[in-house]
Amino acid sequence: MYSAMVTLKTMDTFLYEAQRQGRISFYMTSFGEEAINIASAAALSPHDIVLPQYREAGVLLWRGFTVQECTNQCFGNEDDEGKGRQMPVHYGSKKHNVITISSPLATQISQAAGVAYSLKMDKSDACAVAFTGDGGTSEGDFHAGLNFAAVMEAPVIFICRNNGWAISTPVHEQFRSDGVVAKGIGYGIRSIRVDGNDAIAVYSAIRAARNMAISEERPILVEAMTYRVGHHSTSDDSTKYRPMNEIEYWKTARSPIARFRKYIQRNGWWSDDKESELCRNVKKQVLQAIKTAEGMEKPQLIELFTDVYEQMPPNLHEQERSIRDTIKKHPKDYPIDAHV
């Protein structure tokens, strides 16, 4: 778990810098929320269906989605499983039971309730897991999803990363309830608040929630209290609405990675030598992944139109012809090669 947390932070660091250098278009980090990512993933079964938001890259990494696959998606190259159709960090993997991320806020919550009800009808030994932030709980989909799951007794775990900020809106300007946990109780859903910066606490809570969701066929809400150390995204400058000393305090004194390292080192499971080796190897792995991804071709133009219909209809054929004609008319604006 610790190695995975360090890998996630390192990948975030270098891909964030790649965006700042203009090498990718957009990025979102999980700085300060690594424990929620990795510990929750470790507590779940690979058969559980995960519907993430956009700070759950660690869940994919834990399930075997590689750093190279994450990087390919961010660069939108020909090896990207999404075929270059999504914004960076909008990961998904059918093989790993992770539904592709959607940009619209909170849509995954009501979808997870439906997925969970389907698992219940199939008598599957698995549950659905939906991640959201505190901002997502202010959306209508959150309330629709929780109500549906409660009434239909669907085996779903709703995990809210309460990191204090919905972009620039603090929680006290979003709602007057006692955090998010009270909202679950209001819908008749068993709910718990946990320290999201304590990897072991998160693991224990999610493990217990999974057992209850499946054995009792009921939804569970877990509110993981944390802090978003990074900016909301590369399109945001959080120093405009919160003080630097607040960010620095959570980055250092309350770091979930530093906290977990102290625990494993006290128990004799970790050392400074192991730390140096891990950091060196992970840095090398991430830099190589970026170099490889950046050097690949982009997906072929035809991929804009595939995977929608079994046979492409006339209107899409016409759109493809129109795009190709435009490219031919403006070769300087759209440099292409035989690969397209």
N, C-alpha and C positions, 0 to 999 in steps of 0.2 A: 504493500500500500504506500509506503513512504517513497519508494523508487518511482511509482506511478505519479505521485504528487509532484515530485521534482521534475519528472519528464514533462508533465503538463505545464508547469511554470516556465520551464526552459523553452518549450515549443511556443508558448504565448509570447515570451520575450522576443524571440527572433522573428516570428511572423509579424508581430506588432512593428518591429523595426523595419521589416521588409515593406510594410504598407507605408511607413513614413518615408521610405526611399522611393516610393512610387512603383514598386515592383508588383504589388497587388492592390486592389481597389479599396478594400475595406477589411476591418478586423475587429473582433471583440475578445477581450481577455477574461480569464477567470481568476485574476489575482485576488487573493484573500478568501477565495471560495473553493480552494483545492480539496479540502477535507470533505465537503459535501459531495463533490463530484466523485471522488475515488471511494470513500467509505460507503456511500449508498450503493454504488455499483458492486462493490465487494459483497455487500449483504444480500444482493438479489441473485436469482437464478438466471442463467443465460437464456432460459425459455421465457422469462418475463418480457412483455412488450413495453419498451420505453418510448415515451413521447416527450422529447426534450424541448427546452426553449432554445436559448442560444449561448448558454454558458455551461454546457454539458459535454464538451469535447472529451473530458476525462472519463466519462461513462463509456464512450466508444473506445478509447485507448485501453481501458480495463478489459473490454470484451474482445480485444484482438484487432481492432481497427488500427492500423499502424500509423506512425508519424508520417511516413511517406504518403499514405492514403489521405491523411488530413491535409498535407501540403499540396498534393495534387488537386484536391478540391478547391483550395484557396487560389491556386493559380489557374484553375479551370482548363487543365490540359487534356490531352487525349486519353489519359489513364484515369481521369476523374470519373467516378461512378455516376455522377450526376450529369456527365457529358457537357459540362460548362454552362449549364442552364441556370444554376443558382448563384446567388451572391456568395462570397467567401464566408466560411464558418457555418454555412447552412448544410451540415452534414446529414447523412442518412445511410443506412446499410440494412438491406433486407436480410443478408446472411447473419447479421448480429442482432436482429430483432429490434432495430432502432428506426422509428419512423422519421422520415426526412423533416427537418426543421422548417417551419413556416415563419415568415416575418410578421404577419399579423398577430398582435398580442393576444394570448390566452386561447386561441382556437384549439390548441392541443388538449385543453382541459376537458371540454365537452366531448371531444373525440375519444379521449381516454376512457370516459365513462361508457361509451358505446363499445369500444374494444373490450373492456372488462366484462360487459354484459354478454358479448359474444363468447368470451372464454368460459363464462359461467354456463352458457347453453351447451357448449361443447364438452362440459365437465373436464376441463383442462386443469392440470396441476400447475397453474401459472396465474399471474395477475398482471394488470396494466399498471404502469408507473408514469405519472405526469409531473414534469418539473415546471415551475413558474417562479417569477419574482414577486415581490410585494406589490409592484405596479400592476401585475397581471390579475391580482385579486380584486382590483377595482373595475375590471371589465365584466360585461354581462355574461360572457362565456364561462367565467369562473362560477358564478351563481347557478347557471343552468346546468353545468356539469356536476356540481356537488349535489344539487337537488335530485337530478336524475339518478346518480349513483346511489344516493341514500334511499330513495323510494324503491329502486329496482334491486337493491342489495347487491351491487356489483363489486367484485373483488379488485379494487383499484387503490393505489397509494398516491395521494396528492402531496407532493413535496414542494413546499414554498421556501425559497431562499430569501428570507427577509434581510436584505442587505442595507436597508435604511433609505434607499433612494430609488425612485422611478425616474430614471434619467436625472433631472434636476429637481424633482418634486420629493421632498422628505415625507416620511410616513405620516407625520402629524398633520400634514395637509391633505392626506388621502382619505383617512378614516378616523373615527373617534373611538372605535372599539379597542379592546385590549389586544392589540396586534391582530394576527391572522387566525390564531388558534380559536378565538371566540367565534369566528365565522363558521368554522366547521361544526362546533358544538350547536350553533343555531340551526343547522340543517340536520341535526341528529346523527352527526358523524363523530366517532371516537377520535379525539384529537390530542396531540402532545406537542409541547415546545421543547426544543433541544438546543444545546450549544453547538452551532454549526461550525465552530472553529476547533472542536474537539473530535478528532477522527473516530475515536473509540465510542464516544457517545452517539455519534451519527450512525455508526455501524450497528450498535446495539438497538437503537430505536427503529431503524429500517428493517433489521432482521426480525424484530418482534412484530412490526407492522405487517410484514409479508406473511408471517405465520397466521396472524389473525385474519388478514384479508382473504386468504385461501381457505383456511379451516372453518372460519365462521361465515364466509361469503358476505363480506361487508367492506365498505370503503373506510379508509383511514387517512387522516390529515396530519402531516408532520410539518411543523413550522421550525425551520432551522435558522437560528439567529446568527447573523454574520455581518460583514461590512464589505462593500465593494471598494477595494483599494484602488483599482484602476479607474480610468474614465469609462463612461458608459460604453463608448465605442470610439473608433478613430475619428468619428465626426463630432466628438464632444470634448470640451475642456472643463473638467469638473472643478478646477481651481477658481472658476468664475462664480461658483455658488456654494463652496464649502472651504474651510480654512486648511492650509497646507499642514499645520501641526496636527489636525485631526486625522488626516490621511496618513501622516508619518507614524502616528501612535499605533494605528491599526496595522500598518505595514511591518512594524518592528515588534512592539510589545505584545501584540495579539496575533501574530502570524501563526496560522494553523500548521504550517510546515515546520517552523522552528519549535513549536510546542510538541509536535509528534516526534521530532528528532530527539528532543530531550528525554522523552519517555522511553524510546527504544534504546537510546544510549545508556540511560540509567540501568536498564535491564541487561546490559551487556550484549545487545543484539546489533549494535552499530558502533562505528568508530570513525575518527577523523580520516584515517586512511581510506576506509570504504566510501566516505563522503566525497573525498577528492576524486577517487576513481569513478564514482557514479557521475559526478558533475562533468568530468572530462569526457566520458563515453557518451553521455546524453547530448552534450553540446556538439560533439562530432557527428552524432546521428542526425540531429536536427539540421545542421549546416549542410550535410550531404544531401538530405532530403530536399532542401530548398534548391540546391544546385541542380539536382536531378530534375525536379519539377519545372524549374525555370527553363531548362534546356529542351523540354519536350514540345512537340507540335500541339497546336490547338485542335479541338474536335473538328471534324469535317462539317462544312456548312449544312449538309443534308440533315445533320443531327438536330437542327432546329425544328425539324418537322416530323421526326420519327417518334415512335412510342405513344402516339395519340390514337391513331386509327390503324386497324389491321391493313387496310388499303387506303393510301393517301387520297382524300377527296379532291375534286377539281379546284376548289378555292385555295387549298394549300399548295397545289401544283402551281397555280397562278402566282401565289406569293413567292414561292421559290424562284420562279422565272424573273419576277420583278426585282428581287434582291440581286440575282446574278447580273441582270442588265445594268442595275445601278453600279455594281462593282466594276463592270467593264467600262462604263462611262466615266468613272472617277478613279482610275488606277492609282493616282498619287495618294488619295484619301483612304483607299482600301487595298493596300498591298497584299497580294495573294500569291500562292504557289500551286503546284500541281496537287498538293495534298487536299486543298479545298474542293 
